Amino acid sequence: MPKEEFGEQKSVAEQKHEEMVRRVKEVADYTIETGASTRQVAKFFTENRYKISNATVCTYLTQRLPKIDFARYTLVKPIIDRNTPKTVETVEVRKRIYAATALLLRGLTIPQIVEEINLGKLETERVTFDIVYDDLTKRLQRIETDAAILEDVKKRLAENRLDTLNNQGTNGPNMSALTQPRLDGKFATVEQIEEAKKRI
C-alpha cells in the first residue's frame, strides 16, 4: 500500500525521484508529439514550463528514459537519430567538434574538454560528457576527411579510456581531471607543464 495511506510522508529523495520521472516522461511526450530536436525541446520548456538545458534533455532522453519507460524510448530514439545528422551541418556544432578535437589532441581528457568548452557558457548552452564523446567518435567522422587526424583521435580516446580505468575503475569522476594542473585558469597539457617547469 502507498505510504500516504498510512499517513507516512515521502522522503525528499523519493519526491525528487518522482519529479524527475515525471519530467523525463513529459519531455519524451513533447519530443514524440513534435519531432523536435533536443535543443528545440530545451528552448520550449525553458520558455514555457521550467528551465532545462539541452544537455539535460539529452540525458533525459538517451540515458534515463530507456530505464524508466522503454516503450516511450523506442518512439523517441528515431527522432533523436533523425535530428542528429542535421546538427553536424550547423556552424556552431562544427566549431564545437573541432574545438573538442583540438583539445583532445593537446592531451586533455574528455571531462577536461567538457569543462573547457563549458567555460563561461549559460546552462542551456553547456555540453555533457556524452555530447563530447559523440562529437569525437561519431560526428567528427562525418566532417573530417584527414585519415591521420581520425587515427590520432582514435588513439587519444583509447589512451583516455586507459587513463580513466587506471584512475577510477569504471565509475565516478576521472581523478586525473580533478588533479590536472592549470595555467591561466585552463587545463595545462603535459608539454605546457614541462615548459613552465623550465622557466622556474
JOZIUR-V628267 format. One record per residue. N is the residue number from 1. RES is the residue in one letter. PHI is phi in degrees with one decimal (* if undefined). OMEGA is omega in whole degrees, -180 to 180 (NA if undefined). Layout:
# JOZIUR-V628267
n=N res=RES phi=PHI omega=OMEGA
n=N res=RES phi=PHI omega=OMEGA
This chain:
# JOZIUR-V628267
n=1 res=M phi=* omega=179
n=2 res=P phi=-60.2 omega=-178
n=3 res=K phi=-59.6 omega=-176
n=4 res=E phi=-60.2 omega=-178
n=5 res=E phi=-68.1 omega=178
n=6 res=F phi=-102.6 omega=178
n=7 res=G phi=78.0 omega=180
n=8 res=E phi=-87.0 omega=178
n=9 res=Q phi=-88.0 omega=174
n=10 res=K phi=-73.4 omega=178
n=11 res=S phi=-70.8 omega=179
n=12 res=V phi=-61.2 omega=180
n=13 res=A phi=-62.4 omega=179
n=14 res=E phi=-65.7 omega=179
n=15 res=Q phi=-63.2 omega=-180
n=16 res=K phi=-64.9 omega=179
n=17 res=H phi=-63.7 omega=179
n=18 res=E phi=-61.8 omega=179
n=19 res=E phi=-65.0 omega=179
n=20 res=M phi=-63.3 omega=179
n=21 res=V phi=-61.3 omega=179
n=22 res=R phi=-60.2 omega=-179
n=23 res=R phi=-67.3 omega=179
n=24 res=V phi=-59.4 omega=-180
n=25 res=K phi=-66.0 omega=-180
n=26 res=E phi=-64.3 omega=178
n=27 res=V phi=-64.7 omega=179
n=28 res=A phi=-63.7 omega=-180
n=29 res=D phi=-61.6 omega=179
n=30 res=Y phi=-64.6 omega=179
n=31 res=T phi=-62.5 omega=180
n=32 res=I phi=-64.8 omega=-178
n=33 res=E phi=-68.2 omega=-173
n=34 res=T phi=-104.6 omega=-175
n=35 res=G phi=71.0 omega=-176
n=36 res=A phi=-70.9 omega=174
n=37 res=S phi=-75.5 omega=-180
n=38 res=T phi=-60.8 omega=179
n=39 res=R phi=-65.7 omega=178
n=40 res=Q phi=-66.1 omega=178
n=41 res=V phi=-63.0 omega=180
n=42 res=A phi=-59.9 omega=-180
n=43 res=K phi=-64.0 omega=-180
n=44 res=F phi=-61.0 omega=-177
n=45 res=F phi=-67.2 omega=179
n=46 res=T phi=-63.9 omega=-178
n=47 res=E phi=-81.6 omega=-172
n=48 res=N phi=-119.0 omega=-174
n=49 res=R phi=-126.7 omega=-179
n=50 res=Y phi=-151.4 omega=-177
n=51 res=K phi=-70.0 omega=179
n=52 res=I phi=-150.1 omega=-178
n=53 res=S phi=-89.7 omega=176
n=54 res=N phi=-59.5 omega=180
n=55 res=A phi=-61.8 omega=180
n=56 res=T phi=-68.0 omega=177
n=57 res=V phi=-59.6 omega=178
n=58 res=C phi=-59.2 omega=-180
n=59 res=T phi=-63.9 omega=179
n=60 res=Y phi=-56.8 omega=-171
n=61 res=L phi=-79.4 omega=-175
n=62 res=T phi=-99.7 omega=-177
n=63 res=Q phi=-112.4 omega=-175
n=64 res=R phi=-86.3 omega=-177
n=65 res=L phi=-58.4 omega=180
n=66 res=P phi=-58.2 omega=-179
n=67 res=K phi=-82.5 omega=-177
n=68 res=I phi=-86.1 omega=-175
n=69 res=D phi=-153.1 omega=-175
n=70 res=F phi=-65.2 omega=179
n=71 res=A phi=-61.4 omega=177
n=72 res=R phi=-64.3 omega=-179
n=73 res=Y phi=-59.8 omega=180
n=74 res=T phi=-64.4 omega=177
n=75 res=L phi=-84.5 omega=-178
n=76 res=V phi=-79.0 omega=-173
n=77 res=K phi=-56.0 omega=179
n=78 res=P phi=-61.1 omega=179
n=79 res=I phi=-67.9 omega=178
n=80 res=I phi=-62.0 omega=180
n=81 res=D phi=-61.8 omega=-180
n=82 res=R phi=-67.1 omega=-177
n=83 res=N phi=-81.7 omega=-176
n=84 res=T phi=-61.7 omega=-179
n=85 res=P phi=-59.9 omega=-180
n=86 res=K phi=-62.7 omega=-175
n=87 res=T phi=-64.8 omega=-180
n=88 res=V phi=-66.1 omega=-179
n=89 res=E phi=-78.0 omega=-179
n=90 res=T phi=-81.6 omega=-179
n=91 res=V phi=-60.6 omega=-178
n=92 res=E phi=-58.3 omega=-178
n=93 res=V phi=-70.3 omega=178
n=94 res=R phi=-61.0 omega=178
n=95 res=K phi=-61.6 omega=-180
n=96 res=R phi=-64.1 omega=180
n=97 res=I phi=-61.9 omega=-179
n=98 res=Y phi=-69.9 omega=176
n=99 res=A phi=-65.0 omega=178
n=100 res=A phi=-62.2 omega=180
n=101 res=T phi=-63.2 omega=180
n=102 res=A phi=-60.6 omega=180
n=103 res=L phi=-66.6 omega=178
n=104 res=L phi=-62.5 omega=-178
n=105 res=L phi=-71.6 omega=174
n=106 res=R phi=-81.0 omega=177
n=107 res=G phi=108.7 omega=180
n=108 res=L phi=-80.5 omega=175
n=109 res=T phi=-85.6 omega=-178
n=110 res=I phi=-62.2 omega=177
n=111 res=P phi=-57.8 omega=178
n=112 res=Q phi=-68.6 omega=179
n=113 res=I phi=-63.0 omega=179
n=114 res=V phi=-57.6 omega=-179
n=115 res=E phi=-63.8 omega=-179
n=116 res=E phi=-63.5 omega=-179
n=117 res=I phi=-65.6 omega=-177
n=118 res=N phi=-81.3 omega=-179
n=119 res=L phi=-56.0 omega=176
n=120 res=G phi=73.9 omega=-179
n=121 res=K phi=-94.1 omega=174
n=122 res=L phi=-68.5 omega=-178
n=123 res=E phi=-57.6 omega=-178
n=124 res=T phi=-71.4 omega=-178
n=125 res=E phi=-103.3 omega=-175
n=126 res=R phi=-73.0 omega=179
n=127 res=V phi=-106.4 omega=179
n=128 res=T phi=-107.9 omega=175
n=129 res=F phi=-54.5 omega=-177
n=130 res=D phi=-62.1 omega=-180
n=131 res=I phi=-64.9 omega=-180
n=132 res=V phi=-64.5 omega=179
n=133 res=Y phi=-60.6 omega=178
n=134 res=D phi=-65.9 omega=176
n=135 res=D phi=-57.8 omega=-174
n=136 res=L phi=-82.4 omega=-176
n=137 res=T phi=-101.1 omega=-176
n=138 res=K phi=-119.4 omega=-172
n=139 res=R phi=-67.9 omega=180
n=140 res=L phi=-58.4 omega=-179
n=141 res=Q phi=-63.9 omega=-179
n=142 res=R phi=-83.5 omega=-176
n=143 res=I phi=-119.9 omega=-178
n=144 res=E phi=-103.5 omega=-179
n=145 res=T phi=-103.0 omega=-179
n=146 res=D phi=-78.3 omega=-177
n=147 res=A phi=-62.8 omega=-179
n=148 res=A phi=-65.1 omega=179
n=149 res=I phi=-66.0 omega=180
n=150 res=L phi=-61.4 omega=180
n=151 res=E phi=-68.9 omega=179
n=152 res=D phi=-65.1 omega=178
n=153 res=V phi=-62.6 omega=179
n=154 res=K phi=-59.6 omega=180
n=155 res=K phi=-63.3 omega=-179
n=156 res=R phi=-64.1 omega=179
n=157 res=L phi=-65.7 omega=177
n=158 res=A phi=-63.7 omega=177
n=159 res=E phi=-64.5 omega=177
n=160 res=N phi=-56.3 omega=-177
n=161 res=R phi=-64.2 omega=178
n=162 res=L phi=-64.1 omega=180
n=163 res=D phi=-62.6 omega=179
n=164 res=T phi=-63.0 omega=-180
n=165 res=L phi=-64.0 omega=-179
n=166 res=N phi=-67.5 omega=-176
n=167 res=N phi=-95.2 omega=-170
n=168 res=Q phi=-145.9 omega=-171
n=169 res=G phi=77.4 omega=-178
n=170 res=T phi=-113.1 omega=-179
n=171 res=N phi=-128.5 omega=174
n=172 res=G phi=86.3 omega=-176
n=173 res=P phi=-71.6 omega=176
n=174 res=N phi=-73.8 omega=-175
n=175 res=M phi=-64.8 omega=178
n=176 res=S phi=-64.3 omega=178
n=177 res=A phi=-69.1 omega=-178
n=178 res=L phi=-78.7 omega=-175
n=179 res=T phi=-106.2 omega=-178
n=180 res=Q phi=-61.5 omega=178
n=181 res=P phi=-62.0 omega=-180
n=182 res=R phi=-124.3 omega=172
n=183 res=L phi=-128.1 omega=-178
n=184 res=D phi=53.4 omega=176
n=185 res=G phi=79.3 omega=-180
n=186 res=K phi=-117.8 omega=178
n=187 res=F phi=-60.8 omega=180
n=188 res=A phi=-99.0 omega=176
n=189 res=T phi=-82.1 omega=178
n=190 res=V phi=-57.7 omega=-179
n=191 res=E phi=-62.2 omega=180
n=192 res=Q phi=-65.2 omega=180
n=193 res=I phi=-64.7 omega=180
n=194 res=E phi=-62.5 omega=180
n=195 res=E phi=-64.2 omega=179
n=196 res=A phi=-65.3 omega=179
n=197 res=K phi=-62.5 omega=-180
n=198 res=K phi=-64.6 omega=-178
n=199 res=R phi=-79.6 omega=-178
n=200 res=I phi=-78.9 omega=NA
